[in-house]
Amino acid sequence: MKGCKIVPGGVTAPQGYRASGIEARIKSPKRDMALIVSDVPASVAGMFTTNLIKGNHVKLCRKLIKAGKAQAVVINAGNANACNGPEGLQAAHRMSSLTAAELGIAKKLVFPCSTGTIGLPMPMDRIEAGIKMAAQALSRRGGPDAAKAIMTTDTVDKQVSFEFKVDGKPVRLGGMAKGAGMIEPNMATMLGFLTTDAAVDAKALQKCLSAAVVESFNRITIDGDQSCNDTVLIMANGLAGNKLLTTEHRDWPVFVKAVNQATKELAMKIVLDGEGATKFVTVVVRGAASDADARKATRAVANSLLVKTAWCGGDPNWGRIIDAVGYSGAKIKEELTEIRFDALPAVKNGRRAPGVELKDLEKVFARKSFSVVINLHLGKGTDTVYTCDCTEEYIKINADYMT
């Protein structure tokens, strides 16, 4: 983004934020508990899973966010705190209470988040000890540690942070996310946390985040499975000293672009780190009868195991792709359909494109990153999804349900 420079620090890059990532032995032997704290109460906005089965932290956070204020987020990895009865909700409340007590702030300002295996009781003895350790370990340089502590099957931590200007003042935005499997649009299965020192009206902040998620986290899929714990939160503490940002502020578009860039980069990092993935694939549908139809088609292609395994093997099997569009529920006329792999035509008028050799298509599929562009020639509907292949490694990772 023009006028935006990369800076180090992740969620602690903006003024007034501290973070930590420690090992609470919930998922040994690595960091598995993170804490993000603002020096002052901040405006907050959030997006949560649309799954009808919801983790207990989602149930609590959806209530807390109505007040539009937050000061801390406490996150544990290794246990989803989902489908474990009334005790699970009590555990979420306990996480907030303990964190608030350690920090000397109000419980209503502490948002708990959990990720990991569904259905297990929360190990509250370890959680409680971990919260105390995390509070003691808080640091202005703790962003990278926090990013590592929320990982589950992730192989790399996922962070962004950069600086731009609002009202002529330097403003910073930082972020971190986790996610590698159980990823599907409609709030992709992941946790994401953004921090900024900009002063932002809570309602405007929610509008900004909601729109950004649609264009980022809701456009990725790894395996078609949606979690019950998906959460994205953003805190804005105002310590940059700018005039309060609202949708009417002259620099509102600058802030919106920055949030869009942060969420898009984090979303791409999730796909690139997809469980066992070796290929990054962009699926585009154009010319659909409607955007809704285009969305049906992109999701059907991106989530098809037959398609994804063909990508893994470098097999440009366009028959599997057109078949997936055919059962997607989108309107389609076989004789009008075109498919391109990057710029190379594979299908023309519903048939193999003339003059294109199989070896040329195979060269495209040998790349680490390529696009599948489908034109239905039925209207102006469009949609784009970012996804990956499905490999034997994905099976190995998920064969152990305790992962």
Backbone torsions as a table, in degrees:
resi	resn	phi	psi	omega
1	MET	NA	132.8	-179.4
2	LYS	-62.0	135.4	179.8
3	GLY	80.5	9.7	-177.4
4	CYS	-121.9	123.4	-179.3
5	LYS	-114.8	145.5	179.5
6	ILE	-75.0	135.8	175.9
7	VAL	-131.6	158.3	179.4
8	PRO	-83.0	164.2	169.8
9	GLY	123.1	-20.7	-178.9
10	GLY	60.2	-131.8	-175.4
11	VAL	-70.1	-12.9	176.9
12	THR	-100.5	9.1	177.3
13	ALA	-67.8	-40.9	177.9
14	PRO	-69.1	159.6	178.4
15	GLN	-64.2	142.0	169.3
16	GLY	82.0	18.4	177.9
17	TYR	-121.4	138.8	172.2
18	ARG	-124.6	154.7	180.0
19	ALA	-150.9	166.0	176.5
20	SER	-154.3	159.3	174.2
21	GLY	-143.3	119.2	-172.9
22	ILE	-130.7	170.9	177.5
23	GLU	-100.9	110.0	178.9
24	ALA	-98.1	1.0	179.3
25	ARG	65.4	29.6	170.7
26	ILE	-77.2	-39.6	178.4
27	LYS	-136.0	76.9	-175.5
28	SER	-73.3	157.2	2.2
29	PRO	-108.4	71.9	178.2
30	LYS	-153.5	170.2	178.5
31	ARG	-56.7	136.5	-177.6
32	ASP	-146.7	13.6	174.5
33	MET	-144.0	132.1	-177.9
34	ALA	-126.7	153.7	178.2
35	LEU	-140.1	130.9	175.4
36	ILE	-121.2	128.1	-176.6
37	VAL	-133.6	134.7	171.6
38	SER	-95.7	144.1	179.8
39	ASP	-64.9	-25.1	-179.4
40	VAL	-134.0	158.2	175.5
41	PRO	-56.8	142.8	-175.0
42	ALA	-125.5	154.8	167.9
43	SER	-64.7	147.4	-178.7
44	VAL	-139.3	147.5	173.5
45	ALA	-139.4	156.7	-177.9
46	GLY	-153.9	157.6	172.8
47	MET	-131.1	141.3	-174.1
48	PHE	-133.2	165.2	-179.0
49	THR	-54.8	148.4	172.9
50	THR	-98.2	1.8	176.2
51	ASN	-61.2	136.6	179.3
52	LEU	-71.4	-19.7	170.1
53	ILE	-93.4	116.9	-173.3
54	LYS	-120.5	138.6	174.0
55	GLY	-63.0	156.1	-175.9
56	ASN	-66.1	-30.4	177.8
57	HIS	-67.9	-32.8	178.0
58	VAL	-64.3	-43.6	179.1
59	LYS	-58.4	-42.3	-179.0
60	LEU	-75.1	-44.7	-177.4
61	CYS	-63.5	-34.0	178.9
62	ARG	-64.7	-28.3	175.6
63	LYS	-79.2	-44.2	-177.9
64	LEU	-62.3	-36.0	-171.8
65	ILE	-71.5	-15.2	179.4
66	LYS	-61.6	-28.1	179.6
67	ALA	-77.7	-16.8	176.9
68	GLY	74.1	15.6	-179.2
69	LYS	-131.6	143.3	176.1
70	ALA	-152.5	158.8	175.0
71	GLN	-137.1	-16.1	-179.0
72	ALA	-152.0	150.1	172.7
73	VAL	-128.8	126.6	177.9
74	VAL	-114.9	129.9	-172.7
75	ILE	-130.2	134.5	171.6
76	ASN	-117.1	145.7	174.4
77	ALA	-111.0	155.9	176.9
78	GLY	100.7	-15.4	178.3
79	ASN	-149.2	123.1	-175.0
80	ALA	-76.9	-14.9	-173.3
81	ASN	48.5	53.7	179.9
82	ALA	-135.3	144.7	177.7
83	CYS	56.3	43.9	178.2
84	ASN	-128.9	28.3	171.9
85	GLY	74.8	-171.8	-179.2
86	PRO	-57.0	-28.8	180.0
87	GLU	-61.8	-31.1	-179.8
88	GLY	-66.5	-42.6	178.3
89	LEU	-67.5	-37.4	176.0
90	GLN	-61.7	-37.5	179.0
91	ALA	-65.2	-40.7	178.4
92	ALA	-62.3	-44.9	177.0
93	HIS	-62.2	-39.3	-179.3
94	ARG	-64.2	-40.0	177.1
95	MET	-59.3	-42.7	178.6
96	SER	-64.8	-46.5	-177.2
97	SER	-62.2	-48.0	-178.8
98	LEU	-62.9	-42.6	179.6
99	THR	-64.5	-44.1	179.1
100	ALA	-59.7	-41.9	-179.6
101	ALA	-64.9	-42.5	179.5
102	GLU	-64.6	-33.8	-175.9
103	LEU	-93.5	-14.3	-177.8
104	GLY	72.2	36.0	179.2
105	ILE	-125.9	173.2	-178.6
106	ALA	-73.5	141.6	179.8
107	LYS	-58.1	-35.3	-176.4
108	LYS	-66.5	-10.5	179.7
109	LEU	-97.7	3.1	-177.9
110	VAL	-111.1	120.7	-178.9
111	PHE	-103.8	116.8	177.5
112	PRO	-88.6	145.4	176.0
113	CYS	-139.8	146.7	-178.8
114	SER	-137.1	149.9	175.6
115	THR	-149.4	144.3	-179.5
116	GLY	145.0	-147.7	-175.9
117	THR	-75.7	135.8	179.4
118	ILE	-82.1	143.5	169.3
119	GLY	93.1	-1.3	179.8
120	LEU	-95.4	143.8	174.2
121	PRO	-63.6	146.4	179.8
122	MET	-74.2	130.1	177.5
123	PRO	-78.4	78.5	-169.5
124	MET	-64.0	-27.0	177.3
125	ASP	-63.0	-41.6	179.3
126	ARG	-74.7	-37.3	177.3
127	ILE	-60.4	-47.5	-178.2
128	GLU	-63.0	-44.2	177.7
129	ALA	-65.3	-37.2	-179.9
130	GLY	-65.5	-38.6	178.8
131	ILE	-61.9	-41.5	178.8
132	LYS	-64.5	-43.4	178.4
133	MET	-64.2	-41.7	-178.8
134	ALA	-64.1	-39.8	179.4
135	ALA	-65.0	-39.8	179.9
136	GLN	-70.3	-26.1	-176.0
137	ALA	-91.4	0.6	-177.6
138	LEU	-54.1	137.3	-177.1
139	SER	-150.5	151.2	174.5
140	ARG	-66.1	-18.0	179.7
141	ARG	-110.1	21.7	-174.5
142	GLY	-87.5	2.5	-178.6
143	GLY	-56.0	-50.2	179.7
144	PRO	-60.2	-38.0	178.1
145	ASP	-64.4	-41.1	179.0
146	ALA	-63.6	-40.6	-179.7
147	ALA	-63.3	-35.7	178.3
148	LYS	-72.4	-32.5	-173.8
149	ALA	-73.6	-17.6	-179.1
150	ILE	-95.2	0.8	-179.0
151	MET	-71.0	144.8	171.3
152	THR	-118.1	-90.9	176.0
153	THR	-89.0	4.3	175.5
154	ASP	-58.2	144.7	175.4
155	THR	-101.0	-17.0	177.7
156	VAL	-139.1	151.9	174.3
157	ASP	-77.5	159.2	-174.0
158	LYS	-128.1	111.5	-176.4
159	GLN	-136.8	153.4	169.1
160	VAL	-143.5	153.1	171.5
161	SER	-167.0	135.6	178.2
162	PHE	-155.9	171.7	-174.1
163	GLU	-125.1	142.6	177.0
164	PHE	-149.9	-178.3	-176.4
165	LYS	-117.8	139.5	173.6
166	VAL	-132.2	126.7	-175.2
167	ASP	57.0	29.4	179.6
168	GLY	77.0	1.5	-179.4
169	LYS	-102.2	143.1	177.2
170	PRO	-68.7	129.6	179.4
171	VAL	-124.4	141.4	179.1
172	ARG	-119.3	150.2	177.7
173	LEU	-134.3	127.5	178.2
174	GLY	-125.2	159.6	179.7
175	GLY	-159.0	157.9	173.0
176	MET	-148.0	155.0	-179.3
177	ALA	-150.6	160.5	171.6
178	LYS	-133.7	150.3	178.6
179	GLY	156.3	134.1	177.2
180	ALA	-150.0	-24.6	178.6
181	GLY	-141.4	169.9	-173.4
182	MET	54.4	52.1	-176.7
183	ILE	-115.5	122.4	178.3
184	GLU	-152.4	138.4	178.5
185	PRO	-55.5	167.1	-169.0
186	ASN	85.1	56.3	-165.2
187	MET	65.2	96.3	179.3
188	ALA	-62.9	155.0	-175.2
189	THR	-72.4	98.2	-174.7
190	MET	-170.5	170.1	167.9
191	LEU	-118.9	138.3	178.2
192	GLY	-140.6	138.1	-177.8
193	PHE	-135.2	128.3	-179.7
194	LEU	-121.1	143.7	176.2
195	THR	-131.2	144.7	174.4
196	THR	-147.2	149.2	175.7
197	ASP	-94.3	7.5	174.7
198	ALA	-71.0	149.8	171.7
199	ALA	-88.8	119.3	-174.9
200	VAL	-136.5	132.3	173.9
201	ASP	-60.2	136.2	-174.1
202	ALA	-60.8	-40.5	-179.6
203	LYS	-67.8	-40.2	177.4
204	ALA	-66.0	-38.3	179.5
205	LEU	-62.2	-40.9	178.7
206	GLN	-65.3	-41.3	178.5
207	LYS	-61.4	-42.1	-179.7
208	CYS	-64.1	-47.9	-177.8
209	LEU	-66.1	-42.3	-179.5
210	SER	-57.8	-44.4	-180.0
211	ALA	-68.5	-38.2	-179.2
212	ALA	-66.2	-39.2	180.0
213	VAL	-63.9	-37.5	178.8
214	VAL	-58.6	-37.8	-176.1
215	GLU	-93.4	3.1	-176.4
216	SER	-134.5	-83.3	-176.0
217	PHE	-64.2	-25.0	178.2
218	ASN	-88.1	7.3	178.0
219	ARG	-117.9	20.4	178.5
220	ILE	-123.5	147.6	173.6
221	THR	-151.1	138.8	176.9
222	ILE	-111.8	-47.6	-175.7
223	ASP	-135.5	4.9	176.4
224	GLY	81.3	2.6	-179.9
225	ASP	-102.5	132.3	-178.2
226	GLN	-104.4	134.0	-177.9
227	SER	-82.1	168.1	174.7
228	CYS	-98.8	5.7	-174.9
229	ASN	-119.9	3.3	-175.3
230	ASP	-51.7	128.1	-178.8
231	THR	-150.1	135.3	169.0
232	VAL	-129.1	127.0	178.9
233	LEU	-126.3	144.8	173.6
234	ILE	-132.7	132.1	176.3
235	MET	-112.9	139.0	178.2
236	ALA	-128.5	108.2	-171.6
237	ASN	-95.5	-7.3	173.0
238	GLY	77.1	6.4	-175.0
239	LEU	-75.4	-6.3	175.5
240	ALA	-72.3	-19.8	175.3
241	GLY	85.4	12.9	177.5
242	ASN	-77.2	162.5	173.0
243	LYS	-67.1	146.9	-175.2
244	LEU	-52.6	123.8	178.8
245	LEU	-78.4	126.7	170.5
246	THR	-129.3	177.7	180.0
247	THR	-66.5	-14.1	-179.3
248	GLU	-94.3	-10.2	-178.4
249	HIS	-65.0	142.1	-177.0
250	ARG	-63.0	-27.5	-179.6
251	ASP	-98.9	11.5	177.9
252	TRP	-57.2	-44.5	178.7
253	PRO	-58.9	-31.8	179.2
254	VAL	-66.0	-45.1	-180.0
255	PHE	-65.7	-43.0	179.3
256	VAL	-59.3	-44.0	179.3
257	LYS	-62.3	-38.2	-179.9
258	ALA	-65.9	-44.1	178.5
259	VAL	-65.1	-40.7	177.3
260	ASN	-60.4	-42.1	-179.8
261	GLN	-65.1	-42.5	-178.9
262	ALA	-63.7	-47.9	-178.5
263	THR	-67.5	-36.0	179.3
264	LYS	-66.5	-44.1	-179.8
265	GLU	-64.3	-41.8	178.8
266	LEU	-65.1	-40.4	178.7
267	ALA	-62.5	-42.1	179.2
268	MET	-65.4	-36.2	177.8
269	LYS	-63.9	-34.7	177.8
270	ILE	-64.7	-46.0	-179.8
271	VAL	-65.3	-42.3	180.0
272	LEU	-62.2	-25.1	179.7
273	ASP	-103.4	19.2	179.3
274	GLY	-53.3	142.5	-175.6
275	GLU	-54.0	113.3	178.2
276	GLY	73.8	5.5	-173.0
277	ALA	-69.3	142.9	174.7
278	THR	-123.5	-11.4	-178.2
279	LYS	-130.5	138.6	173.0
280	PHE	-104.5	120.9	-173.0
281	VAL	-124.9	130.0	174.4
282	THR	-101.9	120.4	179.2
283	VAL	-105.0	121.1	-178.1
284	VAL	-121.7	132.9	172.7
285	VAL	-118.8	127.8	177.5
286	ARG	-123.5	163.1	173.9
287	GLY	66.7	22.8	177.7
288	ALA	-77.8	163.1	179.9
289	ALA	-64.6	-25.6	178.3
290	SER	-159.3	165.6	175.6
291	ASP	-62.6	-35.7	179.0
292	ALA	-62.3	-41.3	177.4
293	ASP	-65.6	-40.7	178.7
294	ALA	-61.3	-39.5	179.7
295	ARG	-65.1	-41.2	177.6
296	LYS	-58.7	-42.2	-176.4
297	ALA	-70.3	-44.5	-179.5
298	THR	-62.4	-41.9	-178.8
299	ARG	-66.7	-39.2	180.0
300	ALA	-63.0	-42.6	179.6
301	VAL	-68.9	-48.8	-174.6
302	ALA	-66.5	-24.6	-177.4
303	ASN	-103.1	-0.4	179.8
304	SER	-72.8	122.2	178.1
305	LEU	-64.9	-35.3	177.8
306	LEU	-63.0	-41.1	178.6
307	VAL	-68.5	-47.0	-174.8
308	LYS	-66.3	-34.9	177.4
309	THR	-73.8	-30.5	174.7
310	ALA	-65.0	-41.3	176.2
311	TRP	-59.3	-42.2	179.3
312	CYS	-58.8	-43.4	-177.7
313	GLY	-83.0	-0.5	-179.6
314	GLY	72.3	23.9	-177.9
315	ASP	-96.9	111.4	-178.6
316	PRO	-77.3	58.5	-175.0
317	ASN	-81.7	86.2	-177.4
318	TRP	-69.8	-18.0	177.5
319	GLY	-61.3	-37.7	178.2
320	ARG	-67.1	-33.2	-179.0
321	ILE	-71.3	-49.2	-179.0
322	ILE	-67.3	-30.2	176.0
323	ASP	-64.8	-42.8	179.9
324	ALA	-64.1	-39.8	176.0
325	VAL	-62.4	-38.6	-178.2
326	GLY	-62.9	-33.9	180.0
327	TYR	-98.1	2.7	-174.4
328	SER	-68.7	-21.4	-174.2
329	GLY	99.1	-8.5	176.6
330	ALA	-78.4	150.1	175.0
331	LYS	-67.3	136.6	-179.4
332	ILE	-151.3	139.9	171.3
333	LYS	-118.0	116.4	-175.2
334	GLU	-51.5	-43.9	-173.6
335	GLU	-71.6	-9.1	179.4
336	LEU	-104.1	-12.5	-169.8
337	THR	-74.7	133.7	175.1
338	GLU	-123.1	145.8	176.4
339	ILE	-135.9	133.2	175.8
340	ARG	-123.7	143.1	171.0
341	PHE	-105.7	110.0	-164.2
342	ASP	54.0	-126.4	-178.9
343	ALA	-93.4	-0.7	-173.3
344	LEU	-89.6	122.4	179.7
345	PRO	-69.1	132.6	176.4
346	ALA	-112.4	-34.9	-178.8
347	VAL	-131.9	133.4	177.1
348	LYS	-133.5	124.5	-179.3
349	ASN	55.4	39.7	176.0
350	GLY	76.0	8.4	-178.3
351	ARG	-133.1	165.5	177.5
352	ARG	-54.8	129.3	-178.1
353	ALA	-64.6	132.2	-178.7
354	PRO	-70.1	146.6	173.4
355	GLY	80.0	6.5	-179.8
356	VAL	-110.7	124.4	-178.2
357	GLU	-85.5	148.1	178.7
358	LEU	-57.3	-39.2	-178.0
359	LYS	-62.8	-30.2	178.1
360	ASP	-69.6	-40.4	177.4
361	LEU	-67.0	-36.9	179.4
362	GLU	-64.7	-32.3	178.0
363	LYS	-63.5	-38.1	177.7
364	VAL	-63.9	-45.7	-176.4
365	PHE	-72.5	-12.6	176.3
366	ALA	-80.0	-12.7	-180.0
367	ARG	-73.9	154.5	178.2
368	LYS	-74.0	-22.4	180.0
369	SER	-141.7	130.7	177.6
370	PHE	-155.3	169.7	-179.2
371	SER	-119.2	149.6	172.0
372	VAL	-117.0	112.2	-175.4
373	VAL	-113.0	119.8	-176.1
374	ILE	-113.6	125.5	177.0
375	ASN	-115.5	118.2	-177.5
376	LEU	-90.1	-14.8	177.4
377	HIS	53.6	44.3	179.6
378	LEU	-125.0	-5.9	-177.3
379	GLY	173.2	-152.4	-176.2
380	LYS	-113.6	8.2	-178.6
381	GLY	-68.4	137.4	179.1
382	THR	-137.5	156.9	172.9
383	ASP	-163.4	151.8	178.5
384	THR	-135.9	136.6	177.3
385	VAL	-133.3	142.9	177.8
386	TYR	-108.1	130.4	-173.5
387	THR	-149.4	-167.1	-177.1
388	CYS	-149.3	177.7	177.6
389	ASP	-83.5	174.8	176.5
390	CYS	-121.6	122.6	-173.4
391	THR	-118.0	173.7	175.5
392	GLU	-61.7	-30.0	-179.6
393	GLU	-64.1	-33.7	177.3
394	TYR	-60.2	-41.7	179.5
395	ILE	-64.3	-44.4	-179.8
396	LYS	-60.0	-43.8	-178.8
397	ILE	-62.4	-40.2	-172.8
398	ASN	-96.3	0.6	177.4
399	ALA	-69.1	-24.4	177.3
400	ASP	-100.7	106.8	-174.4
401	TYR	-67.0	-13.1	179.6
402	MET	-84.8	-1.2	-178.7
403	THR	-59.4	NA	NA
